[in-house]
Every structure is written in C-alpha cells, then in structure tokens.
C-alpha cells in the first residue's frame, strides 16, 4: 500500500481545517438568525443573511451566490435579487504569498529574467486572484493576475461539502422544489473550474481581440496576453491606462462626448453577443475604462457567458413584440429564447403574457423602450416565472445579459442622465454579422 506523501497529508489537514472553518461560519449565521429574530416566512431577511454568510465563507460560496443571482429559473426571486449584491472583493494578501506562487509556477526560471520589477502593492484583490503591476525585462508595462495560494484546495473541499449536502437534501426531501440539485452542483463545479483556469481566460481575451479585428472596431481594445510568461495560475497581460466610466468630470478630460463613449462600449459588447464564442459577463466599473487615447478598454475576462446568437436575436424580437403589443409574437420568440421537452400551447402562453404585461406598470407597452434598465431585472424574473409555468427553461447565461444591462444602467446614470440611450440611433443592439470561423490559438506554459 502506497504511503501518502507529505503534500497529500498537508492538503488533507488543510481540507479538514476548511471544513471546521465552514462549520464555524454556519454556526455564526445560525446565531445571527436567532439574535435578529428572523421568521421562517421572512424570505428577504433569510436571503440577506445567507448572502452575508456566503461572502464571509469566501471564494466558492461567493461564486455560488453569483450562480444563484444569475439562475432565476431555479431559485426564489428574493434570493436571486439579494445575491446580485454579492461582492467579490477581499483584502489583499501580503506580496510574499503571491511571490511564492510565481516562484512555483516559473520553477527553474529566474523571475528577474522575466520581470524587471513587480509592484508589491496590489491593484486589485478578489476571492480567487490578485493583480499586481509589473514591468517586463523587455520594457513593456504589464499586469500579472496571480491565483491565490490554496484556492484549488478550498474550492475542492467546499464543493465536496456542497455536493454532500445536496445529496442529503435529496434523500431527506425527495419532493424538494429544486429536484436536480446534483446537476446544479455539477454545473457550479464546472463554472468554477473554468474560472480558475487562466488558460481559458487567455483564450477568451484572444477571441475578443479577434472579434475586434474582424469587425474592424478600432474604438475598443483588450489587453494583449504574453503566453510565454503565463501559466494556468498566472496570467501576464498588457497594462492599459485609463479611467473608469463612473466619474463624469474625469471622462470629459479624455472625451468631448461622454454619451458616445458609453454607446461605443455598448455597441462593442452587443456585437460580441453575435460574433464571439463567449461574451464578457462582468463589465462593472472596474472592468470597463476609457483609455488615455480615447478607446474603450475591456479587461478581466474571467467571467464569461455563452449564448447562441439566435437566442439573443429572439430576445430582441421579444422586446420588439412587447413594444408592438403583439403577445403572440412574444410567445413564439419566448420559445426561441428557452428550451422545453414538450409541446407548448403558444395561445395560452400569449394569454398569460398579456395578463402579465397588462398591469399598471405595463399599461402602455409602447413605452417599453423608455423603461429604465434597472427595471429589466424585474421584467426578466416575471417572464421567467411565466415561462416556467409552461415548462420553458431559459439558459443560465441568458440571465447574465440582464445583469450586464443593470451595469450599463449605472454607467448611463453618470454619463447620460438625461438621454434615452436605448432610443439613440447610434446604438445597435442587434448586429447583422456572424462570427467568422476563426479558432483562437493560445498556447500557455503548463
């Protein structure tokens, strides 16, 4: 019988420690539950406490919370809305920990022969990775995204706990609403493994850059990857210098028309829905910037979605049909947007949609294009609920579209507070082009 190595023993002890830490956090949450007197029917308070606990538990549970936020067809509305507030910002680790990862990943190579300098102060720190500014020995300014130590062990341990919990729930509550918990856990696992694989993130970047080249879009860009200085846990990229789109006075220093800046960013993103193999699904203020040369910079492609262009086209037709008060067309396009394993009565579906959109808020469906994007989330949840009653399941990544439109809403409030962007003729939400059959080739050191 083979003896366990020191590394396996160490990983086992680390995993046991993580289980203990998780148990302590859950116990703390239970104490808060009692202390705050949360009632069993107070779903909103339960969701808030669960979200706060997930943030305390770190990487895996933050990602789980983001999964809940973007899967309205599987989780209660209160949880979907609450987990959209889930924060993925954590205190920075001392640079010594990051340096240790770099030395492990570039074992056998002198770091001084790769990087002329590395700023020990981080530019950003999230649950999975930390970002530092650096300069290559060849003179280029770069940023290095470094996976935090022990992330894989933590993810593996947490996912095993989650998987075991779902199995116990399925046995204890066979008629539980979320009957496919094991499948959900597997989906979460797949997503997280993809996010901690920087090889895939590099491919996402390359795909986006090829899209910009093919579409002849010179108004936007993304960082170039240095594959010779990257691995599955270290991503070395070109450093882009710019300002966030959340400070109007600063944006005005680089652009005469802030509204055009936002429209360019949105057109570029909408185009990627039709032309890229994946789309950037996390364009918050930290990942979208106005560069010093006037271009729009898209950064951090760790979280992406994948959606068939036909689904996005159907979503646009759905919104257009609502504007035209054509509920039959809405029902037909709803089928194109989702999936079902049985015949759907589109007449009954159209009737349900008509009842949904005939409330006070939607009394004038022709005002749909003036609806605030922040209200689109409520629209999505209502539409998903109607679809679910008819056996229609929406792709998970479909919800990421609405999440991104909420981000764009925040940019609109800063850059174009008195302008209806969605009525602007310069905005093109549906592109009449298709992605060329180009396979990005990104080879990284393993």
Residue pairs with C-beta under 8 A, 6 or more apart in sequence:
4 12
11 153
14 150
14 153
14 157
15 153
15 156
15 157
18 153
18 154
18 157
18 158
19 157
19 161
22 57
22 158
22 161
25 53
25 56
25 57
26 53
28 53
28 56
29 49
29 50
29 52
29 53
32 49
33 46
33 49
36 45
36 49
38 45
38 46
38 49
39 45
43 76
43 78
43 79
44 78
44 82
46 78
47 76
47 78
47 79
47 81
47 82
47 83
48 82
50 79
50 82
51 65
51 82
51 83
51 85
51 86
53 61
54 61
54 62
54 64
54 65
54 83
54 86
55 61
55 62
55 65
55 86
55 87
57 158
58 90
58 127
58 154
59 127
59 128
59 151
59 154
59 155
59 158
60 154
60 155
60 158
60 159
60 162
60 192
61 158
62 86
62 87
62 88
62 127
63 127
63 188
63 191
63 192
63 195
64 162
64 188
65 83
65 86
66 83
66 86
66 88
66 303
67 187
67 188
67 191
67 396
68 74
68 75
68 79
68 80
68 83
69 80
69 83
69 84
69 86
69 399
69 403
70 396
70 397
70 399
70 400
70 403
71 80
71 184
71 396
71 399
72 80
72 380
72 381
72 384
72 394
72 399
73 384
73 387
73 388
73 393
73 394
74 178
74 184
75 178
77 381
77 385
80 381
81 377
81 381
84 377
84 403
84 406
88 126
88 127
89 125
89 126
90 125
90 126
90 127
91 125
92 121
92 122
92 125
92 130
93 122
93 125
93 130
93 148
93 149
95 118
95 120
95 121
95 122
95 132
97 148
97 149
98 122
98 130
98 132
98 146
98 148
99 118
100 149
101 146
101 147
101 148
101 149
101 233
101 234
102 111
102 144
102 146
102 234
103 111
105 231
105 233
105 234
106 114
106 231
106 234
111 118
112 137
113 137
114 136
114 137
114 229
115 134
115 135
115 136
115 137
115 144
116 134
116 135
116 136
116 137
116 139
117 134
117 135
118 132
118 133
118 134
118 144
119 132
119 133
119 134
120 132
121 132
122 130
122 131
122 132
123 131
123 132
123 133
123 143
124 130
124 131
124 286
125 131
127 148
128 147
128 148
128 151
128 195
128 196
128 302
129 145
129 146
129 147
129 148
129 151
129 302
130 145
130 146
130 148
131 143
131 144
131 145
131 146
132 143
132 144
132 146
133 141
133 142
133 143
133 239
134 141
134 142
134 143
134 144
134 236
135 141
135 142
136 142
136 226
136 229
136 236
140 226
140 238
141 238
141 239
142 226
142 229
142 236
142 237
142 238
142 239
143 223
143 236
143 237
143 238
143 239
144 234
144 235
144 236
144 237
145 198
145 201
145 234
145 235
145 236
145 237
146 233
146 234
147 196
147 198
147 233
147 234
151 196
152 196
155 192
155 193
155 196
159 185
159 188
159 189
159 192
162 185
162 188
163 182
163 185
163 189
166 181
166 182
166 184
166 185
167 182
169 176
169 181
170 176
170 179
170 181
170 182
178 184
187 396
194 200
195 201
195 302
195 303
196 233
197 232
198 230
198 231
198 232
198 233
198 234
198 235
198 444
199 232
199 442
199 444
201 235
201 301
201 302
202 225
202 227
202 230
202 235
202 442
202 444
203 440
203 442
204 278
204 301
204 304
205 222
205 223
205 225
205 237
205 301
206 225
206 440
206 441
206 442
207 276
207 277
207 278
207 440
208 222
208 272
208 276
208 280
208 298
208 301
209 221
209 222
209 224
210 438
210 440
211 217
211 271
211 272
211 275
211 276
211 435
212 218
212 220
212 221
212 222
212 268
214 275
214 435
214 436
214 438
215 271
215 275
215 433
217 268
217 271
218 295
219 264
219 268
219 294
219 295
219 296
220 264
220 265
220 268
220 295
220 296
220 297
220 298
221 240
221 291
221 295
221 296
221 297
221 298
222 297
222 298
222 299
222 301
223 237
223 238
223 239
223 240
223 297
223 299
224 237
224 238
225 235
225 236
225 237
225 238
225 442
226 236
226 237
226 238
227 442
227 443
227 444
227 445
228 445
229 236
230 236
230 444
230 445
231 444
231 445
231 446
232 444
232 446
240 289
240 291
240 297
240 299
241 291
241 292
242 254
242 289
242 290
242 291
242 292
242 297
243 250
243 251
243 253
243 254
243 289
243 290
244 250
244 285
244 286
244 288
244 289
244 290
245 251
245 261
245 262
245 265
245 285
245 288
245 289
245 290
245 411
245 414
245 415
246 285
246 410
246 411
246 414
247 414
248 258
248 414
248 415
251 258
251 261
251 290
251 415
252 258
254 290
254 291
254 292
254 294
255 261
255 290
255 294
258 415
258 416
259 415
259 416
259 419
259 421
259 424
260 426
261 290
261 296
261 415
262 408
262 411
262 412
262 415
262 416
262 421
263 421
263 424
263 426
263 427
264 296
265 283
265 288
265 296
265 411
266 408
266 421
266 427
266 429
267 426
267 427
267 428
268 296
268 298
269 279
269 280
269 283
269 298
269 404
270 428
270 429
270 430
270 431
271 428
271 431
271 433
272 279
272 280
273 279
273 307
273 309
273 312
273 401
273 431
274 309
274 312
274 313
274 430
274 431
274 433
274 434
274 435
275 431
275 433
275 434
275 435
276 435
277 306
277 435
278 304
278 305
278 306
279 304
279 305
279 306
279 307
279 400
280 287
280 298
280 301
280 303
280 304
280 404
281 303
281 304
281 305
281 397
281 400
281 403
281 404
282 300
282 302
282 303
282 404
283 298
283 404
283 407
283 408
284 407
285 407
285 410
285 411
286 300
287 298
287 299
287 300
288 296
288 297
288 298
288 299
288 411
289 296
289 297
289 299
290 296
290 297
291 297
305 397
305 400
305 401
306 397
307 395
307 397
307 398
307 401
309 434
309 435
310 336
311 336
311 337
311 395
311 398
312 401
312 430
313 336
313 430
314 333
314 334
314 336
314 337
315 333
315 337
315 398
315 401
316 429
316 430
317 329
317 333
317 336
318 330
318 333
318 334
318 337
319 368
321 327
321 329
321 330
321 333
322 330
322 357
322 365
322 368
323 365
323 366
323 368
323 369
324 365
324 366
325 365
325 366
327 350
327 351
327 353
327 354
327 357
328 346
328 347
328 350
330 350
330 353
331 346
331 347
331 349
331 350
331 353
332 346
334 349
334 353
334 383
334 387
334 392
335 344
335 346
335 392
337 394
337 398
338 387
338 392
338 393
338 394
338 395
338 398
339 392
339 393
339 394
339 395
340 390
340 391
340 392
340 393
341 391
342 391
344 390
344 391
344 392
345 390
348 390
349 386
349 390
352 386
352 389
352 390
353 383
353 386
356 362
356 382
356 383
356 386
357 365
361 375
362 368
369 420
369 422
369 423
370 420
370 422
370 423
371 379
372 409
373 405
373 406
373 408
373 409
373 412
373 422
374 406
374 409
376 402
376 405
376 406
377 402
377 403
377 406
380 399
380 402
384 394
384 399
387 393
387 394
408 421
412 419
412 421
421 427
422 429
